[in-house]
Structures are given as C-alpha cells and as structure tokens.
Amino acid sequence: MAMTEQRVSYTLDSSLETIDSAEEKATRIANELGFGEDEVMQISMAVREGAVNAVLHGNAYAPDKKVILAFERTGEELVITIRDQGKGMDLSKIPNPLAPENLLKTSGRGIFLMRSFMDVVEIRPSATGTELKLIKRVHGSTAGGKEASQ
Amino acid sequence: MTMKVSTRQVDGVTIVDCSGRITLGEGSVILRDTVRDLLSKGNKKIVLNLADVNYIDSSGIGELVSAFTTTKNQGGELKLLNLTKKVNDLLQITKLYTVFDVKDDEASAVKSFK
C-alpha cells in the first residue's frame, strides 16, 4: 500500500516475521517520502526496535494478540504508531544503557536507539497495551534534542 | 539476507568472517552458536570480521556483548575487525566502542593477541 492517502495502518501477528515486515514497510515508506539514506536507516531501525518491543515484551508472542502499525504523514512529519495488546510496561524500570554498570548488559538498548534516531519518541503504557509514537521530521531534523516525553 | 559465518585460522587466532544481518532471531543465534562452538573446542583467540555485516539491531548488539563477555569469562579474548560505518556508529552511540577492542586490519588484529 502506498503512502498516497497520508495514513496507512496494518494489523500484524505477534511473530518474528512481523518485526521484519514492520522494518520493510518503514524502509519503503521512508524512501517514498524522500528521506535520505541515513534517515531511512534510522527510521527503519527505530520501527524494528518498536516492533521487537511490541512482539516480545508487549504481546509476548501471544497468537491472539495483535500489533497495530500505522504510518501517517502530517505536514512535515512522518508519524509512526505501534500499539500492542500486552500488559503495559513500567518505564521507571528501564535502566540507562549508557551507565557503566549496564554497558555489558545484553539487552535494554531498544528504546535508547529509538530516542537516538527519531525526533520524538512517546511511550504510553496502559493496562491494555502500550502505544509507541515515533516522529521524524521530513525536511531535516533539528540537531541535538531527540528525546521527548513518555 | 540471513547471516552467514565462516571461520579460518591465522597464526593461532580464529577469524570469524560474518556477512549479512545480525538481528533478533537467526542472525543472533548463528553468532552465539559459532562463538560457543569455538570456545568449547579451545579456540579462545577470536576475531569477528564484520566487514560484510550491513545491519545490526539491538539484539545483535546484545549478541556481540554476550560473545565478548562469554569469551572473556573463559579466559579468552574476542576482538572486532573491519566495522562498517553503520555498525561503527551504533557502537559509538551505545558507548560500546570503548568496551570492544576494535581493529581495522587483520594482520594487526592477529598480532595484538598475547
């Protein structure tokens, strides 16, 4: 589906295939919108990390739970939403992966990478699932500040 | 575009030539199994040649860390060789560049082992 109608949405299974599929969709749409090569990589990786969180940590591979992935062009922004149907997450328990005591941990870098690559990252956990919103500005991004609200 | 590995010996050092993607799922498992197999056979001087690794996600980064610490815990050393710009950038922003011993030519990587 092309991005011509401004918004596209997909309902996906809680599987490893969904993670690859989400990344591929993000790559294609980011290319269609004219992002540069580095930005396309950043967007696709952020979406991949968001999909990993939704499939693994949110839905925990449950076959009856879905991942809803949406891409929306709003003005000069690409807004990507990833929703899962899990139990939500406690953001206060996410450690800083750059802290010396965490550097050699084998997990816990997904949200950090999303915040590094996107202009805005919003995470809204609830008892019925987590909604992740990723925003990338279409015409270049403001340098520096990438982190946003939770 | 799955990950592929092949190993070879150079002056007592095992070079693991990796290509493709190190991501959640098959890519991470292949790397993990390869390193574990090498260690179990007593090959404790390991160089991961990542010249042809064009993509790595947070799970792949975690797998590199795991390979590094597993090797170290068994009295060995694991070094990284020929990082692509993308992988190099990822290791920089995650501050892992300072953790790994990163080399950019094979001969000096091999010589650097004690």
Interface residues (C-beta under 8 A of the other chain):
Chain A: L16 I19 M41 M45 R48 E49 V52 L56 P97 L98 L103 L104 K105 T106 S107 R109 G110 F112 L113 S116
Chain B: T23 L24 G25 D57 S58 S59 I61 G62 E63 V65 S66 F68 T69 K86 L90 I93 T94 K95 L96 V99
